[in-house]
């Protein structure tokens, strides 16, 4: 792992101990782009080590730019059931810091 990932992991370890609602059995949605795969992998391991249930949702790099350039108004208004569930059903939502 690179030093940046190790630093983030150190911060996440502290955060996971102090975060209200995070603990054994917590459902944690990890959203990231594929560029953040090493960090998402480290967070996935951390959640497992803390007894949580991690779920990874990857986006493509540049996905939003493609969406805004090519989508119709109806497509822009569409709310993915997966994203909706992540915001409504999970105890913790971790988003890509990159």
HELIX and SHEET records of a PDB file:
HELIX    1   1 UNK A    3  UNK A   18  1                                  16    
HELIX    2   2 UNK A   34  UNK A   36  5                                   3    
HELIX    3   3 UNK A   37  UNK A   49  1                                  13    
HELIX    4   4 UNK A   63  UNK A   70  1                                   8    
HELIX    5   5 UNK A   73  UNK A   77  1                                   5    
HELIX    6   6 UNK A   81  UNK A   89  1                                   9    
SHEET    1   A 3 UNK A  53  UNK A  59  0                                        
SHEET    2   A 3 UNK A  27  UNK A  33  1                                        
SHEET    3   A 3 UNK A  92  UNK A  95  1                                        
END                                                                             
